[in-house]
Amino acid sequence: MAAEVTRTPEENLESLIKEADTLKARLEDERLKLNDVTLSSVAERLDMISLLNVKPRRVLRGHQAKVLCSDWCADKRHIVSSSQDGKMIVWDAFTTNKEHAVTMPTTWVMACAYAPSGNLVACGGLDNKVTVYNVTSNDSVTSGKKTVGTHTSYMSCCTFPNSDQQILTGSGDSTCALWDVESGQMLQNFHGHTGDVMALDLAPSEIGNTFVSGSCDKMVLIWDMRTGHCVQSFEGHQSDINSVKFHPSGDAVATGSDDSTCRLFDLRADKEVAVYTKESIIFGVNSVDFSVSGRLLFAGYNDYTVNVWDTLKCTRVSLLIGHENRVSCLQVSPDGTALSTGSWDCTLRIWA
């Protein structure tokens, strides 16, 4: 009988890497066979978007340092924002009044979110925790504060998945987690990224059980919240992904990255279908969001501007100029009539 060929672990690893590469190449070939037309060529017959009349309507001043995150309330009127100065502020976007201000135990409050009911706000950052505050209580906001979950590194993003009872967080420890607000217990842990998780977004359906995350490992992962498993992954970016957003249809995901591009990944086609970029754009993208129809993609950049892209034609339709430092966060209001942007110039601006 022929002697068995013994391989060193290094050789084993090498052959496995080779095998993985061949399988990847084969997958790519199969995808290319299905890749009949580009999104922009299909969209050629569509009318151009006429001039957008988006102007700055309000400036919210009050933070003493870089604004890092903001979120609209479901009432379409209030905004919560968090900042490097350790403050979280609840604003009335119509009157620009501050309704609540909370000082956190640490600076760099990197994430904040409104609960669907509008009664709670959550925030966290370099304290590695997610803390929930009741903003409707007659007493001071801090009297009703509650620490819900703790990560082993900073908390970069958080959101309430369709109810006030749970909160979903992403962290620099490269995991996402689902927490029960009442008990503070972790309900589900999501392992799969190999770099800091920078952003997450829920699928738009009411009973949505999936969410998307973007990370410094340049990957976009789609997760099933019930099982904790990753169900789909996308690659294509050349650098950290700072922002992810589901298309209103739920069939695609837009991303913004330090490689100065935004991209559109289609879940049904299982691949990247569009890249939003121009040669003149050399600065990273910090935040992206869709218009209510999904036809426009707003993207906030490090060069202090907001670019507005036609998602189908892959062309830029407008440029919003006003901030005096990098645009760190932006979000279209729930009814789609306004856009809020937050910046390192310490202000938030409302555009409409």
Phi, psi and chi 1 to 4 in degrees:
 res  aa     phi    psi   chi1   chi2   chi3   chi4
   1 MET       -  136.5 -149.1  171.5  121.9      -
   2 ALA   -66.8  140.8      -      -      -      -
   3 ALA   -66.9  139.4      -      -      -      -
   4 GLU   -63.4  138.0  -71.5  -84.1  -40.2      -
   5 VAL   -81.8  115.8 -179.9      -      -      -
   6 THR   -89.7  134.3   51.7      -      -      -
   7 ARG  -115.1  144.7  -79.3  167.8  151.2 -171.9
   8 THR   -75.8  156.6   65.4      -      -      -
   9 PRO   -54.3  -35.1  -25.8   31.8      -      -
  10 GLU   -62.7  -43.9  -76.2   78.5   14.1      -
  11 GLU   -65.4  -40.3  -73.2  170.3  -25.2      -
  12 ASN   -56.3  -49.1  -94.4  -23.7      -      -
  13 LEU   -60.4  -43.0 -173.7   63.0      -      -
  14 GLU   -60.6  -44.6 -158.3  130.2  -63.9      -
  15 SER   -67.7  -35.1   69.0      -      -      -
  16 LEU   -67.6  -39.9  -74.2  169.5      -      -
  17 ILE   -62.7  -43.1  -71.2  171.6      -      -
  18 LYS   -60.2  -44.5  -92.2 -172.7 -167.1  150.2
  19 GLU   -62.0  -43.4 -167.3 -179.6  -19.6      -
  20 ALA   -61.1  -40.6      -      -      -      -
  21 ASP   -65.2  -40.5  -73.3  -18.7      -      -
  22 THR   -66.1  -39.8   22.7      -      -      -
  23 LEU   -64.3  -40.3  -73.2  171.0      -      -
  24 LYS   -60.4  -44.4  -95.8 -170.8 -171.3  165.5
  25 ALA   -63.3  -39.8      -      -      -      -
  26 ARG   -65.6  -41.7  -90.8  169.7   59.2 -169.1
  27 LEU   -58.2  -45.8  -97.3  174.9      -      -
  28 GLU   -60.5  -41.9 -153.3   44.2   54.4      -
  29 ASP   -61.0  -44.4  -68.5  -17.3      -      -
  30 GLU   -61.4  -42.4  -68.8  -59.6  -42.0      -
  31 ARG   -62.4  -41.4  -80.7 -160.5 -176.0  126.1
  32 LEU   -63.8  -33.8  -75.5  171.7      -      -
  33 LYS   -59.8  -35.5  -77.0  178.3 -163.6  166.4
  34 LEU   -85.2  -11.0  -56.0  170.7      -      -
  35 ASN   -82.5   79.8 -168.9    9.8      -      -
  36 ASP   -83.4  -43.8   44.2    0.8      -      -
  37 VAL  -136.2  157.2  -74.2      -      -      -
  38 THR   -90.7  156.3   64.0      -      -      -
  39 LEU   -60.6  -42.8 -176.2   63.2      -      -
  40 SER   -67.3  -32.4   48.6      -      -      -
  41 SER   -71.9  -34.6   64.3      -      -      -
  42 VAL   -66.1  -34.8  176.3      -      -      -
  43 ALA   -81.9   -3.2      -      -      -      -
  44 GLU   -58.4  -33.7  -88.2  169.0   10.4      -
  45 ARG   -76.7  -10.3   55.6 -164.4  165.6   80.0
  46 LEU   -74.8  152.4  -66.3  171.2      -      -
  47 ASP   -69.8  150.2  -66.5  -23.4      -      -
  48 MET   -67.2  151.6  -68.4  -70.2  -73.6      -
  49 ILE   -77.7  125.1  -66.6  174.2      -      -
  50 SER   -69.7  170.0   55.6      -      -      -
  51 LEU   -52.4  127.6 -159.9   67.9      -      -
  52 LEU   -83.7  130.5  -73.1  176.5      -      -
  53 ASN  -101.1   64.4 -173.1   27.0      -      -
  54 VAL   -97.6  123.0  179.7      -      -      -
  55 LYS  -128.7  156.1  -67.2 -164.9  172.9   87.9
  56 PRO   -70.2  126.6   16.3  -21.5      -      -
  57 ARG  -109.7  -30.9  -52.5  -71.3  177.5 -178.8
  58 ARG  -141.7  149.0  -60.6  -82.1 -172.4  -81.9
  59 VAL  -123.3  126.2 -179.0      -      -      -
  60 LEU  -101.4  110.3  -50.3 -178.3      -      -
  61 ARG  -111.6  138.7  -69.3 -169.0  172.4   88.6
  62 GLY   166.5  -27.7      -      -      -      -
  63 HIS   -72.8  145.7  -78.6  -63.6      -      -
  64 GLN   -95.6   -3.3  -56.0  -61.4  -47.1      -
  65 ALA  -150.3 -173.3      -      -      -      -
  66 LYS   -53.7  130.5  -59.9  166.3 -178.2  172.6
  67 VAL   -79.3  128.7  176.2      -      -      -
  68 LEU  -108.9  -28.9  -57.4  174.5      -      -
  69 CYS  -156.0  151.9 -173.7      -      -      -
  70 SER  -151.0  160.0   63.1      -      -      -
  71 ASP  -152.5  135.7 -168.1   27.0      -      -
  72 TRP   -77.5  148.0  -78.4   93.2      -      -
  73 CYS   -84.0  155.5  179.1      -      -      -
  74 ALA   -63.4  -17.4      -      -      -      -
  75 ASP   -76.7    0.7   68.1    7.2      -      -
  76 LYS    65.1   11.5  -43.4  179.9 -158.7   48.5
  77 ARG  -121.7  -38.3  177.5  167.9 -174.6  149.8
  78 HIS   -98.3  150.2  -68.7   89.8      -      -
  79 ILE  -132.1  137.5  -67.9  175.7      -      -
  80 VAL  -106.0  139.1   61.6      -      -      -
  81 SER  -135.8  153.2   64.3      -      -      -
  82 SER  -132.0  156.6   64.9      -      -      -
  83 SER  -144.2  166.7  159.3      -      -      -
  84 GLN   -66.7  -18.7 -174.3 -162.3  -12.1      -
  85 ASP   -78.8    2.2   59.7   10.1      -      -
  86 GLY    85.0    8.9      -      -      -      -
  87 LYS  -102.5  146.4  -71.7  -99.3 -166.1  -53.4
  88 MET  -121.1  127.9  178.7  179.4   71.8      -
  89 ILE  -123.5  136.3  -62.6  176.9      -      -
  90 VAL  -103.3  123.0  174.0      -      -      -
  91 TRP  -111.1  151.3  -50.4   82.1      -      -
  92 ASP   -94.6  111.1 -177.8  -31.8      -      -
  93 ALA   -70.6  -20.3      -      -      -      -
  94 PHE   -74.4  -49.3  -69.9  177.1      -      -
  95 THR   -95.3  -11.1   63.4      -      -      -
  96 THR    66.7   12.0   73.4      -      -      -
  97 ASN   -74.2  148.8  -68.9  -20.0      -      -
  98 LYS   -90.4  126.8  -60.5  172.0 -156.7   56.4
  99 GLU   -96.9  -33.1  -62.9 -155.9  -13.9      -
 100 HIS  -144.6  147.5  -59.5  -73.7      -      -
 101 ALA  -139.2  128.7      -      -      -      -
 102 VAL  -122.8  131.5  177.4      -      -      -
 103 THR   -95.8  124.0  -53.3      -      -      -
 104 MET   -85.7  160.8  -63.1  -69.9  -71.7      -
 105 PRO   -67.7  -19.8   17.4  -27.4      -      -
 106 THR  -128.4  164.1   60.2      -      -      -
 107 THR   -80.8 -175.0   56.1      -      -      -
 108 TRP    52.5   65.7  -73.8   89.5      -      -
 109 VAL   -83.8   96.2 -171.9      -      -      -
 110 MET   -83.6  -15.6  -61.7  164.7   78.5      -
 111 ALA  -140.7  141.1      -      -      -      -
 112 CYS  -150.2  153.0   59.1      -      -      -
 113 ALA  -155.5  144.0      -      -      -      -
 114 TYR   -89.9  141.9 -113.8  112.6      -      -
 115 ALA   -77.1  155.0      -      -      -      -
 116 PRO   -54.5  -34.3  -24.7   31.7      -      -
 117 SER   -74.2  -20.1   67.4      -      -      -
 118 GLY    83.5    2.0      -      -      -      -
 119 ASN   -89.2  -25.4  -62.4  -25.9      -      -
 120 LEU  -120.5  149.6  -53.8  174.5      -      -
 121 VAL  -128.0  147.9  -68.5      -      -      -
 122 ALA  -120.3  148.1      -      -      -      -
 123 CYS  -156.1  166.8   64.8      -      -      -
 124 GLY   179.7  176.3      -      -      -      -
 125 GLY   179.3 -121.2      -      -      -      -
 126 LEU   -68.7   -8.4  -71.6 -170.3      -      -
 127 ASP   -80.7   -0.9   56.7   -3.4      -      -
 128 ASN    66.5    3.1  -58.7    3.1      -      -
 129 LYS  -112.0  160.6  -62.5 -174.8 -178.8   86.2
 130 VAL  -113.5  124.1   57.2      -      -      -
 131 THR  -116.2  136.9  -48.8      -      -      -
 132 VAL  -111.7  133.9  172.8      -      -      -
 133 TYR  -119.6  144.8  -65.6   86.7      -      -
 134 ASN   -93.6  117.0 -173.4  -24.2      -      -
 135 VAL   -96.0    5.7  -72.9      -      -      -
 136 THR  -102.7  -15.2   53.0      -      -      -
 137 SER   -64.5  146.6   63.2      -      -      -
 138 ASN   -72.8  -28.8  -62.0  -33.4      -      -
 139 ASP   -70.6 -174.9  -45.1  -41.1      -      -
 140 SER   -68.4  151.6   77.2      -      -      -
 141 VAL   -59.2  -36.9  178.4      -      -      -
 142 THR   -69.0  -20.5   42.8      -      -      -
 143 SER   -67.1  -25.7   63.3      -      -      -
 144 GLY  -103.0   26.1      -      -      -      -
 145 LYS   -82.2  151.1   88.1  167.6 -171.3  176.7
 146 LYS  -148.8  125.0 -176.7  174.7  179.4   87.4
 147 THR   -81.9  122.4  -60.5      -      -      -
 148 VAL   -97.0  -49.3  171.8      -      -      -
 149 GLY  -143.1  158.6      -      -      -      -
 150 THR  -132.9  131.4  -52.3      -      -      -
 151 HIS  -100.3  173.1  -80.5  -82.3      -      -
 152 THR   -93.2    1.0   55.5      -      -      -
 153 SER  -147.0 -176.6 -179.2      -      -      -
 154 TYR   -58.4  152.6   66.4   88.0      -      -
 155 MET   -96.6  121.8 -164.0 -171.6   82.1      -
 156 SER   -99.4  -22.8   57.2      -      -      -
 157 CYS  -160.8  150.9   44.7      -      -      -
 158 CYS  -153.7  156.2   63.5      -      -      -
 159 THR  -159.9  153.3 -175.3      -      -      -
 160 PHE   -94.1  118.1  -71.6   85.9      -      -
 161 PRO   -80.4   87.1   19.7  -17.9      -      -
 162 ASN    65.4    3.2  -54.9  -38.8      -      -
 163 SER  -157.1  163.6   81.8      -      -      -
 164 ASP   -79.0   -7.8  -71.5   24.2      -      -
 165 GLN   -80.4  -22.5  -83.9   82.7   54.8      -
 166 GLN  -129.7  157.4  -63.5  176.3  -11.9      -
 167 ILE  -139.9  139.1 -170.9  158.9      -      -
 168 LEU  -110.7  131.0 -176.0   64.9      -      -
 169 THR  -128.0  153.4   57.7      -      -      -
 170 GLY  -123.2  148.4      -      -      -      -
 171 SER  -141.7  162.2  165.1      -      -      -
 172 GLY   -68.0   -8.4      -      -      -      -
 173 ASP   -83.4   11.6   62.2   15.6      -      -
 174 SER    68.5   17.5   71.2      -      -      -
 175 THR  -121.1  162.2   69.5      -      -      -
 176 CYS  -114.5  157.3  -55.6      -      -      -
 177 ALA  -146.9  147.6      -      -      -      -
 178 LEU  -110.2  125.5 -177.9   66.1      -      -
 179 TRP  -117.2  150.3  -49.2   87.3      -      -
 180 ASP   -89.5  122.7 -179.4   80.1      -      -
 181 VAL   -65.2  -40.9  171.3      -      -      -
 182 GLU   -67.2  -50.7 -162.9   48.9   49.1      -
 183 SER   -92.6  -18.1   66.7      -      -      -
 184 GLY    77.0    9.4      -      -      -      -
 185 GLN   -81.9  147.0  -85.9 -170.6  -50.2      -
 186 MET   -80.4  123.2 -173.2 -167.6  -72.6      -
 187 LEU   -90.9  -30.4  -57.0  171.9      -      -
 188 GLN  -158.0  143.4 -166.8   66.0  -97.1      -
 189 ASN  -119.0  142.1 -153.4  -11.5      -      -
 190 PHE  -121.4  102.2  -54.7   90.9      -      -
 191 HIS  -103.4  136.4  -71.3  -86.9      -      -
 192 GLY   171.6  -31.2      -      -      -      -
 193 HIS   -77.8  153.3  -78.5  -64.1      -      -
 194 THR  -112.9    9.9   55.1      -      -      -
 195 GLY  -141.3  174.9      -      -      -      -
 196 ASP   -55.0  132.9  -56.1   12.8      -      -
 197 VAL   -80.3  123.6  175.8      -      -      -
 198 MET  -104.0  -24.2  -63.7  -48.8  -71.4      -
 199 ALA  -156.0  151.9      -      -      -      -
 200 LEU  -146.5  159.2   42.2   83.9      -      -
 201 ASP  -152.7  143.2 -171.8   41.6      -      -
 202 LEU   -85.7  146.9  -66.7  163.7      -      -
 203 ALA   -63.7  143.1      -      -      -      -
 204 PRO   -70.9  -11.4   15.1  -22.2      -      -
 205 SER   -67.8  151.4   79.5      -      -      -
 206 GLU   -61.4  -39.0  -68.3  -53.2  -57.8      -
 207 ILE   -95.1   19.3   45.1  144.2      -      -
 208 GLY   -46.4  122.9      -      -      -      -
 209 ASN  -111.7    5.4  -72.2  -52.1      -      -
 210 THR  -118.0  151.9   50.7      -      -      -
 211 PHE  -144.2  163.6   71.6   93.1      -      -
 212 VAL  -116.4  145.9   58.8      -      -      -
 213 SER  -131.7  148.2   62.0      -      -      -
 214 GLY  -125.5  146.8      -      -      -      -
 215 SER  -143.0  168.6  157.4      -      -      -
 216 CYS   -69.5   -7.2  -68.4      -      -      -
 217 ASP   -84.4    8.9   61.4    9.5      -      -
 218 LYS    69.8   12.5  -49.2  173.2 -159.6  165.7
 219 MET  -106.5  149.8  -65.4  -67.2  -71.6      -
 220 VAL  -114.0  123.1  178.2      -      -      -
 221 LEU  -119.6  138.8  -58.9 -176.2      -      -
 222 ILE  -103.6  130.8  -49.5  -76.7      -      -
 223 TRP  -118.5  149.2  -57.8   88.2      -      -
 224 ASP   -97.1  118.2 -174.9  -34.9      -      -
 225 MET   -68.8  -25.7 -129.4 -176.6  -68.5      -
 226 ARG   -75.7  -38.0  -64.5  158.6  -62.3 -174.8
 227 THR   -99.1  -22.9   61.3      -      -      -
 228 GLY    83.4    5.8      -      -      -      -
 229 HIS   -94.2  149.2  -65.1  -43.3      -      -
 230 CYS   -80.7  126.7  170.0      -      -      -
 231 VAL  -104.9  -14.6  -69.0      -      -      -
 232 GLN  -159.6  148.3 -147.6  168.6   -8.9      -
 233 SER  -139.9  149.2   66.2      -      -      -
 234 PHE  -132.4  138.5  -61.5  101.2      -      -
 235 GLU  -127.7  164.5   52.8 -169.3   -2.8      -
 236 GLY   157.3  -32.6      -      -      -      -
 237 HIS   -69.9  151.2  -83.6  -65.3      -      -
 238 GLN   -98.0   -5.1  -49.9  -67.3  -49.9      -
 239 SER  -151.4 -175.3 -172.4      -      -      -
 240 ASP   -51.4  140.6  -58.3    4.9      -      -
 241 ILE   -96.0  122.9  -64.7  170.9      -      -
 242 ASN  -100.0  -18.8  -64.2  -40.1      -      -
 243 SER  -152.4  141.1 -176.6      -      -      -
 244 VAL  -134.9  145.0  -70.7      -      -      -
 245 LYS  -151.3  130.6 -159.9   77.2 -164.1  178.1
 246 PHE   -72.4  139.5  -97.5  101.8      -      -
 247 HIS   -64.8  145.6 -172.9  -85.6      -      -
 248 PRO   -53.7  -25.7  -25.8   32.8      -      -
 249 SER   -73.6  -19.9   67.2      -      -      -
 250 GLY    82.9    0.2      -      -      -      -
 251 ASP   -97.3   -4.4  -67.0  -36.5      -      -
 252 ALA  -148.4  163.4      -      -      -      -
 253 VAL  -131.9  133.1  170.2      -      -      -
 254 ALA  -101.7  147.1      -      -      -      -
 255 THR  -134.2  153.9   55.5      -      -      -
 256 GLY  -129.2  139.2      -      -      -      -
 257 SER  -138.4  163.3  160.7      -      -      -
 258 ASP   -65.3  -12.1  -81.1  -15.4      -      -
 259 ASP   -79.7   10.2   64.9   11.2      -      -
 260 SER    69.6   17.7   72.9      -      -      -
 261 THR  -119.1  155.8   68.6      -      -      -
 262 CYS  -109.8  148.3  -58.7      -      -      -
 263 ARG  -134.7  156.8  -68.6  169.4 -164.2 -113.0
 264 LEU  -120.3  122.2 -171.6   67.8      -      -
 265 PHE  -111.1  129.6  -63.1   94.9      -      -
 266 ASP   -97.7  126.1 -170.3  -70.3      -      -
 267 LEU   -70.4  -33.3  -85.7   65.1      -      -
 268 ARG   -78.4  -38.3  -65.8  166.5  -58.6  179.5
 269 ALA   -79.7  -13.3      -      -      -      -
 270 ASP    59.6   36.0 -166.8   35.1      -      -
 271 LYS  -160.3  172.1   67.4 -173.8 -173.8   67.3
 272 GLU   -72.6  130.1  177.4 -171.3  -66.6      -
 273 VAL  -114.2  -13.0  -71.0      -      -      -
 274 ALA  -155.7  147.3      -      -      -      -
 275 VAL  -125.3  130.1 -177.5      -      -      -
 276 TYR  -107.2  107.6  -51.5  102.9      -      -
 277 THR  -160.2  158.0 -178.0      -      -      -
 278 LYS  -138.3  154.1  -80.7  167.6   80.4   80.6
 279 GLU   -60.2  -31.1  -80.9 -163.0    1.3      -
 280 SER   -76.1  -13.1   56.0      -      -      -
 281 ILE   -92.6  112.5  -60.1  175.7      -      -
 282 ILE  -121.9    6.3   53.9  170.9      -      -
 283 PHE  -104.6  152.9  -69.8   91.1      -      -
 284 GLY   -68.4  157.7      -      -      -      -
 285 VAL  -101.5  128.9 -173.7      -      -      -
 286 ASN  -100.7  -26.5  -70.5  -46.1      -      -
 287 SER  -156.1  141.4 -171.6      -      -      -
 288 VAL  -133.8  151.1  -65.9      -      -      -
 289 ASP  -157.5  152.5 -160.7    7.1      -      -
 290 PHE   -95.4  153.5  -76.3  102.0      -      -
 291 SER   -68.9  168.7   60.0      -      -      -
 292 VAL   -60.9  -34.5  163.1      -      -      -
 293 SER   -78.7  -22.2   67.2      -      -      -
 294 GLY    90.1   -1.3      -      -      -      -
 295 ARG   -76.0  -30.6  179.8   70.2 -168.1  -91.2
 296 LEU  -108.4  143.6  -62.5  175.8      -      -
 297 LEU  -121.2  120.2 -179.4   69.6      -      -
 298 PHE   -93.5  135.5  -62.7   90.4      -      -
 299 ALA  -137.1  129.2      -      -      -      -
 300 GLY   -98.0  132.7      -      -      -      -
 301 TYR  -117.5  166.2  -71.5   75.3      -      -
 302 ASN   -73.9  -11.4  -74.7  -16.0      -      -
 303 ASP   -92.0   22.5   63.3   -3.3      -      -
 304 TYR    77.5    4.9  -43.6  169.8      -      -
 305 THR  -110.5  165.5   64.0      -      -      -
 306 VAL  -118.1  121.5  174.2      -      -      -
 307 ASN   -94.5  138.3  -77.2  -53.9      -      -
 308 VAL  -111.2  120.0 -172.3      -      -      -
 309 TRP  -107.8  144.0  -61.5   94.4      -      -
 310 ASP   -82.1  112.4 -179.3  -31.2      -      -
 311 THR   -64.9  -28.5   53.5      -      -      -
 312 LEU   -87.9  -44.0  -60.2  176.2      -      -
 313 LYS   -84.6  -10.2  -71.7 -176.2  176.2  -73.3
 314 CYS    60.7   33.0  -57.8      -      -      -
 315 THR  -118.5  156.4   54.3      -      -      -
 316 ARG   -84.4  129.8 -176.5  167.7   73.6 -177.9
 317 VAL  -106.7  -16.9  -70.9      -      -      -
 318 SER  -162.4  161.4 -172.3      -      -      -
 319 LEU  -135.3  121.9 -175.0   62.4      -      -
 320 LEU  -101.7  118.7  -51.5 -177.3      -      -
 321 ILE  -117.5  134.5  -62.5  170.6      -      -
 322 GLY   177.6  -37.5      -      -      -      -
 323 HIS   -71.3  154.7  -80.7  -64.7      -      -
 324 GLU  -109.4    9.7  -69.2  156.6   24.6      -
 325 ASN  -155.9 -177.9 -153.6  -34.5      -      -
 326 ARG   -61.5  143.7   65.4  167.3   65.9  175.8
 327 VAL   -83.7  113.6  179.0      -      -      -
 328 SER   -94.6  -26.4   51.0      -      -      -
 329 CYS  -151.7  147.8   53.7      -      -      -
 330 LEU  -150.6  154.1   61.6   75.4      -      -
 331 GLN  -158.1  133.4 -165.5 -174.8   24.1      -
 332 VAL   -76.9  139.0  173.7      -      -      -
 333 SER   -65.6  158.2   65.6      -      -      -
 334 PRO   -56.3  -31.3  -25.6   33.2      -      -
 335 ASP   -93.8    0.5   59.1   -2.0      -      -
 336 GLY    79.7    8.4      -      -      -      -
 337 THR   -90.1  -14.6   56.0      -      -      -
 338 ALA  -142.3  162.4      -      -      -      -
 339 LEU  -127.7  130.5  171.6   77.5      -      -
 340 SER  -106.1  140.4   71.6      -      -      -
 341 THR  -129.9  142.3   56.3      -      -      -
 342 GLY  -120.1  149.0      -      -      -      -
 343 SER  -142.5  164.3  163.8      -      -      -
 344 TRP   -70.7   -3.7  -78.2   17.7      -      -
 345 ASP   -82.8   11.6   65.6   10.1      -      -
 346 CYS    76.3    3.7  -48.6      -      -      -
 347 THR  -115.4  161.6   68.6      -      -      -
 348 LEU  -114.5  147.3  -70.4  112.7      -      -
 349 ARG  -128.5  142.9  -73.2  164.9 -158.1 -112.6
 350 ILE  -108.6  125.6  -47.6  -62.8      -      -
 351 TRP  -114.3  145.2  -48.3   72.4      -      -
 352 ALA  -156.1      -      -      -      -      -
